[in-house]
Structure formats: C-alpha cells, structure tokens
Amino acid sequence: MSLDEARRALVARQGPGARYDAADAPAEMLHLARTGTAYFARFLNRLADRELYAALRPSGETAAHVICAVSYQARGIARQGEAIAAGNTVPPLYDNEDDTRVKIELGATLPARALRHLFDHTAVHLNVVWRDLTGDGWRTEAPGEDGVWRPFSDSARMRACFIWAAAFDLNNGARKRDIPAALAAAKCSEFAVSNGIPT
C-alpha cells in the first residue's frame, strides 16, 4: 500500500472531525519520522527498567541518555513549530550545546517511569504540532541543530534521521535491514556516527 493509499484509508476510518497534516507538509519525511518513533519505542520497551542505566559504550552513555536526547530534540522542534504557528520569533532548537549536555546528564538520572513518560509525551506533542501546522508554517525558516536556517519542513528529515539512528544507539536488536530505503536519500549524517551504521 502506498503512502497516499494509506492516508486515504486512514481518512475513511476516522471519518469527519479528525485532523490531518497540511497538504504542503513533507509527507514522506513525516512518515519516516513517525515510523522511526515507533521503531525506537519498540526497542525501548524491550529494555527492563534497570537496563536503562547500564553503560552502552565506554563513554558511559546509557539508554537513559539516549531517551533524553531523543525527547529534548522533539521538545525543541515542537517549540519551534509552536512559535511559527503563533507568528513569534523562532527560537533555536536548543539553548546552547553546554546547557543541552547538562540537561541530558540530569535527565538521565530520572526514574525509569519518568524517562518513559518523557519520551511518550514529547513524541506525541511533536506529532500534534506537526499535524496542526499550516502550509505556510512549513515554509517558514528555523535554525536546525547546526544553527543553519532552513524551511521548517526540514525538521521532519532531521527528526527521522535522529530517531532511527537512536534506535541503534540502544544497542539491543535494531537491524540495518530495517532502515527504510527512503531514509538513505535523506542524507542522514547521524548514521555515520551511530554504531558504525553506514550512510
């Protein structure tokens, strides 16, 4: 089933009153970001609470760190989308690199239940912001993780790359063959540094 066919089937199932992405939204990248979120959640849910705090690599990074990085990225993108929708100045994705690192280190000490709620809440919040954004909003420029201003539509590509790579960072079963072919065309630099996964 194609993406267009799946969308039509969804509209038919949900009926009148449901809300959908704007016609100008980057449908393919949003689909990759949303399926990536589900893929990440699958491997997160396989981890026992105690495993969230076990070191994944010599640097000491844990699954809790990965959860916080994914969640704070979602929060930053959602904050930008809300500013665009309100006609306000678009903020940077993160306050600054040092503050973000401190927040992740602090967040990684949260109880397991709070970490899981953080991921769930920020993922849903971002999805709602994307769904409600108008076509003009998608064309508004916003600074990305590198500080370069691009159309906000690029946030879907950025999120798709980040969330798929993060699933591999959990190091508990994500497989290269699961990566969608369309993601290869998204020029995801994250895969070059995530567990040696090739671009």
Salt bridges, closest charged atoms under 4 A:
ASP4 OD1 - ARG7 NH1 2.79
ASP21 OD2 - ARG34 NH1 2.65
ASP24 OD2 - ARG139 NH1 2.89
ASP49 OD1 - ARG116 NH2 2.90
GLU61 OE1 - ARG57 NH1 2.34
GLU82 OE2 - HIS125 NE2 2.77
ASP95 OD1 - ARG79 NH1 3.67
ASP95 OD2 - LYS103 NZ 3.10
GLU97 OE2 - ARG101 NH2 2.87
ASP98 OD1 - ARG101 NH1 3.14
GLU105 OE1 - HIS65 NE2 3.16
ASP132 OD1 - ARG19 NE 3.13
ASP132 OD1 - ARG131 NE 2.99
ASP136 OD1 - ARG139 NH2 2.40
ASP146 OD2 - ARG150 NH2 2.63
ASP154 OD1 - ARG157 NE 2.77
ASP169 OD1 - ARG57 NH2 3.99
ASP178 OD1 - ARG175 NH2 2.92
